[in-house]
Amino acid sequence: MSQSHLLLYCRPGFEKECAQEVQEKAAAYDIFGYPQLEPNTGYVLFHCYEDEDADYFARKHPFSDLIFARQMIVATHELSELIVGDRVRLISQALREYPVCGNLWVETPDTEKGRELAKFCRKFTVPLRQGLRKAEILTQTEHKSKRTLHLFMLSGEHGWVGYSYSYNHSSHFMGIPRLKQPADAPSRSSLKLDEAFLEFIPAKERAARLSPGMFAVDLGAAPGGWTYQLVRRSMHVTAVDNGPMAQSLMDTGQVKHLMQDGFMYRPVKHNIYWLVCDMVEKPARVIELMAEWLCDDWCKEAIFNLKLPMKKRYPELMFNLQKLKDLLSEVSNDFVVEAKQLYHDREEVTVHVYNKRSVSRRVERHSD
Ligand SMILES: C[S@@+](CC[C@H](N)C(=O)[O-])C[C@H]1O[C@@H](n2cnc3c(N)ncnc32)[C@H](O)[C@@H]1O
């Protein structure tokens, strides 16, 4: 079984950045290869020169460290002649020597073409699962601790088969979290912060790190989509923006609206836990502001957006993230910086920064 391709799903339009990232991060393990991509297809194939390298990377490199990849799969078989009516047998036959997997996802790229195939994929999953269970390629019941088998369909006759490691992949089908837009949220971007909390805060720590009664600051808050997510979690929010906030949020009594410049605002009291920031500004300016808040300990955790430039998106982003890390490391080596292009992000990525020492103290205290 040749295992030397990594298949990465990404937001359509960001294939180049996804490819640059995997190539650079694989090289750090002495893994070399070349990416294959087409614009707006929503995926990248990275062909490694050495057998087993793709598997090694998929096991060793933390999936959470990949900014542009929504899913990371070791792609093993390209199936280009799947004959209608004989697909289950052909796939089972191709996978005769396969390691036993615990789950099956039949997926498509997140594109118009992919969406047209989605109905077929849903229907096809049932007979394929049965066939693979019979062939003992899939466990008889779902096993989340075993590898996940992916069939990535590019058309009805053509697709890739591969697997991901359950401890190092996106736990979401197609790498997309299904979040429901609350009917009363003041803006669609509300889901960005909801997704960011889901992505960056481990489930078992959410009660400690997203607690009722916490104080939060939202810079560039109007009309209030992000503030909504904080209020929903029973926090007290200072919303800074010259624009108007939704009346429904003001009516909760949990929001103080300051019509000020978010770059000039400084907290009066030392009681802020969360800083969130969605101001549309140059990344370099946002980075400096966030570093100041964190280094001066005005907040414990921060989530903010970095808008991507039109050109050189990947190198510019990496430059800005490094700048942030350098500024933070002047004060402490305990800061953790994570970045991800979330499903709800467009021409931007979301960054999360926290001080691991103070956060783990908080989590410990909470569990006492
Ligand atoms: C993308 S919108 C924020 C949307 C908001 N997060 C939501 O979910 O409803 C950006 C906001 O940043 C505000 N903004 C831009 N520059 C600002 C500044 N220097 N100070 C305060 N607000 C600013 C704008 O007025 C705008 O309301």
The ligand as a MOL file (V3000), in Angstrom:
LIG
                    3D

  0  0  0     0  0            999 V3000
M  V30 BEGIN CTAB
M  V30 COUNTS 27 29 0 0 0
M  V30 BEGIN ATOM
M  V30 1 C -16.5340 43.2630 11.1380 0
M  V30 2 S -17.2940 44.4810 12.1040 0 CHG=1
M  V30 3 C -17.4990 43.6770 13.6420 0
M  V30 4 C -18.6390 42.7300 13.6810 0
M  V30 5 C -18.9020 42.1970 15.0510 0
M  V30 6 N -17.8240 41.3630 15.5460 0
M  V30 7 C -20.1650 41.3910 15.0640 0
M  V30 8 O -20.0840 40.1770 15.1920 0
M  V30 9 O -21.2450 41.9780 14.9580 0 CHG=-1
M  V30 10 C -16.0010 45.5630 12.4400 0
M  V30 11 C -16.3460 46.6780 13.4100 0
M  V30 12 O -15.1410 47.2730 13.8200 0
M  V30 13 C -15.4140 48.6340 14.0690 0
M  V30 14 N -14.1500 49.3500 14.0900 0
M  V30 15 C -13.2520 49.4950 13.0940 0
M  V30 16 N -12.2120 50.2340 13.5280 0
M  V30 17 C -12.4700 50.5360 14.8160 0
M  V30 18 C -11.7830 51.2580 15.8140 0
M  V30 19 N -10.6100 51.8280 15.5620 0
M  V30 20 N -12.3260 51.3540 17.0440 0
M  V30 21 C -13.5160 50.7700 17.3250 0
M  V30 22 N -14.2110 50.0770 16.4150 0
M  V30 23 C -13.6950 49.9540 15.1830 0
M  V30 24 C -16.3630 49.0500 12.9670 0
M  V30 25 O -17.1400 50.1560 13.3610 0
M  V30 26 C -17.2150 47.7700 12.8020 0
M  V30 27 O -18.4120 47.8750 13.5370 0
M  V30 END ATOM
M  V30 BEGIN BOND
M  V30 1 1 1 2
M  V30 2 1 2 3
M  V30 3 1 2 10
M  V30 4 1 3 4
M  V30 5 1 4 5
M  V30 6 1 5 6
M  V30 7 1 5 7
M  V30 8 2 7 8
M  V30 9 1 7 9
M  V30 10 1 10 11
M  V30 11 1 11 12
M  V30 12 1 11 26
M  V30 13 1 12 13
M  V30 14 1 13 14
M  V30 15 1 13 24
M  V30 16 1 14 15
M  V30 17 1 14 23
M  V30 18 2 15 16
M  V30 19 1 16 17
M  V30 20 1 17 18
M  V30 21 2 17 23
M  V30 22 1 18 19
M  V30 23 2 18 20
M  V30 24 1 20 21
M  V30 25 2 21 22
M  V30 26 1 22 23
M  V30 27 1 24 25
M  V30 28 1 24 26
M  V30 29 1 26 27
M  V30 END BOND
M  V30 END CTAB
M  END
